[in-house]
């Protein structure tokens, strides 16, 4: 079998089985070739997978974005009486909701990790000056202000970030600070509407969301601010891509 044919056969195997082959032997047996045909081109699966990834990059056009799906999240719960759980709709709804929350929190954590590692980070030095963040530099006087938010929005403007679909995700502690700023609690901010899906309002054209999953950048022991330093994310919705498996796989063990 030629190299391109082995690459195609491997890709089809992973797509159909939703897993990597257990061994080279089992893979070659499933596609009806000899092991030496595989080893003529590759020594291990990792080498083959890198070849597939390289082909994706080489074939990408200007408007395409390569998305690597490399996270796996699992929700496990011991249900002693599976028959009772299947019979009671309310119990099934509880387990489904609990699983959904647990998996959603894992997704949030992964997105925040990606953002923290790839976005520029700033803090409000002395409550008046927008400064690039560095470890162990935040002090108690470095509090949120309206001017700091406007500076951060200008950074998006200066980098030609589209005006629409901008968002700001903040921790509950920053929501508390925002509620203490008079202009942010006016009807222009809350629009007289109830909170919907974590959104608490729109400020300067930016949708504001509150999340308890916002990461801790520094613990209280690592800074002079007198408490944990929580991050916030100001970005455009197109700055990150989320790809999820359409059908979630479940497994029951007895």
C-alpha positions in Angstrom: 0.0 0.0 0.0 1.3 3.4 -0.9 2.0 6.1 1.7 -1.0 8.3 0.7 -3.3 5.2 0.9 -2.1 4.4 4.4 -2.7 8.0 5.5 -6.2 7.9 4.1 -6.9 4.5 5.7 -5.7 5.7 9.1 -7.8 8.9 8.9 -10.9 6.8 8.0 -10.2 4.4 10.9 -10.0 7.2 13.4 -13.2 8.9 12.1 -15.1 5.6 12.1 -13.9 4.3 15.5 -13.4 7.6 17.2 -10.1 6.4 18.6 -6.5 5.6 17.6 -5.8 1.9 16.7 -4.5 -0.2 19.6 -1.4 -1.2 17.7 0.2 -1.2 14.3 -0.6 -4.9 14.1 -4.4 -4.4 14.7 -4.4 -1.4 12.3 -2.7 -3.2 9.4 -4.9 -6.2 10.0 -8.1 -4.1 9.8 -7.0 -2.5 6.5 -5.7 -5.8 5.2 -2.0 -5.0 4.6 1.2 -6.4 6.0 2.9 -4.7 8.9 6.1 -4.1 6.8 4.0 -2.0 4.4 3.3 0.4 7.3 6.9 0.4 8.5 8.2 1.1 5.0 6.7 4.7 5.5 6.3 5.2 9.3 7.9 4.0 12.5 5.1 5.0 14.9 1.5 6.4 14.8 2.8 9.8 16.0 4.9 10.1 12.8 1.9 9.3 10.7 -0.4 11.8 12.5 2.2 14.5 12.1 2.2 13.8 8.4 -1.6 14.2 8.3 -1.4 17.5 10.2 1.3 18.8 7.9 -0.9 18.0 4.9 -3.7 20.1 6.5 -1.4 23.1 6.9 0.0 22.8 3.4 -3.5 22.6 1.8 -5.0 25.4 3.9 -5.9 28.5 1.9 -5.8 32.1 3.1 -9.3 32.2 4.5 -9.0 28.8 6.3 -8.1 28.4 10.0 -6.6 25.2 11.3 -8.4 24.1 14.5 -6.6 21.4 16.5 -9.1 19.4 18.6 -7.0 18.0 21.5 -9.1 18.2 24.6 -11.1 15.4 26.2 -13.5 16.1 29.1 -15.2 13.4 31.0 -18.1 13.4 33.5 -18.4 10.4 35.7 -21.1 9.6 38.3 -21.9 6.4 40.2 -25.6 5.5 39.9 -26.3 2.5 42.1 -29.8 1.9 40.8 -29.7 2.5 37.0 -33.3 1.2 36.6 -34.7 3.8 39.0 -32.7 6.6 37.3 -34.1 5.5 33.9 -37.7 5.4 35.2 -37.7 8.8 37.0 -37.7 11.8 34.5 -36.8 14.2 37.3 -33.8 12.2 38.3 -32.6 11.9 34.7 -33.0 15.6 34.3 -30.9 16.2 37.4 -28.0 14.0 36.2 -28.2 15.5 32.7 -28.0 19.1 34.1 -25.2 18.2 36.5 -23.2 16.6 33.7 -23.9 19.6 31.4 -22.6 22.1 34.1 -19.5 20.0 34.8 -18.6 19.7 31.1 -19.4 23.4 30.4 -17.0 24.4 33.3 -14.3 22.4 31.7 -14.8 24.1 28.4 -14.7 27.5 30.1 -11.5 26.6 31.8 -9.9 25.5 28.5 -11.0 28.7 26.7 -9.7 30.9 29.5 -6.4 29.1 29.4 -6.1 29.7 25.6 -6.9 33.3 26.1 -4.5 33.8 28.9 -1.7 32.2 26.9 -2.4 34.1 23.6 -3.8 37.6 24.5 -2.0 40.7 25.6 -2.5 41.3 29.4 -2.8 44.7 31.1 -3.6 46.0 34.6 -4.7 49.5 35.9 -1.5 50.7 37.6 -2.4 53.0 40.5 -6.0 53.1 39.2 -4.9 55.6 36.6 -2.4 54.1 34.1 -2.9 51.1 31.7 0.3 49.0 32.1 1.5 45.7 30.7 1.0 43.0 33.3 3.9 41.2 34.9 4.0 38.8 37.7 4.0 40.2 41.3 3.3 43.8 40.1 -0.3 44.3 41.1 -0.9 46.3 44.3 -4.0 47.2 46.4 -4.2 50.6 44.6 -4.5 49.0 41.2 -8.3 49.1 41.0 -10.7 49.0 38.0 -11.8 52.4 36.6 -13.8 53.7 33.7 -10.7 55.2 32.2 -9.0 51.8 32.2 -11.9 50.2 30.4 -11.9 52.9 27.8 -8.1 52.5 27.3 -8.6 48.8 26.7 -11.4 49.4 24.2 -9.1 51.8 22.4 -6.5 49.0 22.1 -9.1 47.0 20.2 -9.9 50.0 18.0 -6.2 50.6 17.3 -5.8 47.0 16.1 -8.9 47.3 13.8 -11.0 44.9 15.8 -14.6 45.0 14.5 -16.9 47.1 16.6 -19.7 44.5 16.7 -19.6 41.2 18.7 -17.1 42.5 21.3 -17.4 41.0 24.8 -16.0 41.4 28.3 -16.1 38.5 30.7 -15.5 39.5 34.3 -15.3 37.8 37.7 -18.0 38.5 40.4 -15.6 40.7 42.3 -15.4 43.1 39.3 -19.1 43.1 38.9 -19.2 44.3 42.5 -16.8 47.2 41.6 -18.9 48.1 38.5 -22.0 48.3 40.5 -20.3 51.0 42.6 -19.7 53.2 39.6 -22.7 55.5 39.2 -22.7 55.7 35.4 -22.6 51.9 35.1 -25.7 51.4 37.1 -27.8 53.9 35.1 -30.6 52.7 32.7 -28.1 53.2 29.8 -26.1 50.3 31.2 -28.8 47.8 32.3 -31.4 48.9 29.8 -34.1 48.1 32.3 -33.9 44.4 31.4 -33.4 41.3 33.6 -30.1 39.4 33.6 -30.0 36.8 30.7 -27.5 34.0 30.4 -24.9 35.7 32.5 -25.1 39.0 30.6 -25.4 42.0 32.9 -25.5 44.7 30.4 -23.7 46.5 27.6 -21.1 49.2 28.1 -19.6 51.3 25.2 -21.0 48.7 22.7 -19.4 45.8 24.6 -21.5 43.0 26.1 -20.6 42.4 29.7 -20.8 38.8 31.2 -20.1 37.6 34.7 -18.4 34.2 35.2 -17.1 32.5 38.4 -14.9 30.4 36.1 -12.6 33.4 35.3 -9.1 32.2 36.2 -7.0 33.3 39.2 -3.9 35.0 37.7 -2.1 35.3 41.1 -3.0 34.0 44.5 -3.0 36.3 47.5 0.3 34.9 48.6 2.0 35.9 45.3 1.1 39.6 45.3 0.8 42.8 47.3 -2.8 43.5 46.4 -4.2 41.8 49.5 -6.1 39.1 47.7 -6.4 36.8 44.7 -6.0 38.5 41.3 -8.7 37.4 39.0 -8.5 37.9 35.2 -11.0 39.4 32.8 -11.2 39.0 29.1 -12.0 41.8 26.6 -12.1 40.5 23.0 -14.0 39.8 19.9 -16.1 36.7 19.4 -14.0 35.7 16.4 -10.8 35.8 18.4 -11.3 32.2 19.5 -12.8 29.1 17.9 -14.6 26.4 19.7 -15.2 23.0 18.1 -17.2 20.4 19.9 -18.2 16.8 19.2 -21.8 16.8 17.9 -22.8 13.5 19.6 -21.6 13.1 23.1 -20.6 9.5 23.8 -22.0 7.9 27.0 -20.9 4.6 28.6 -22.5 2.5 31.3 -20.5 0.1 33.4 -21.8 -2.4 35.8 
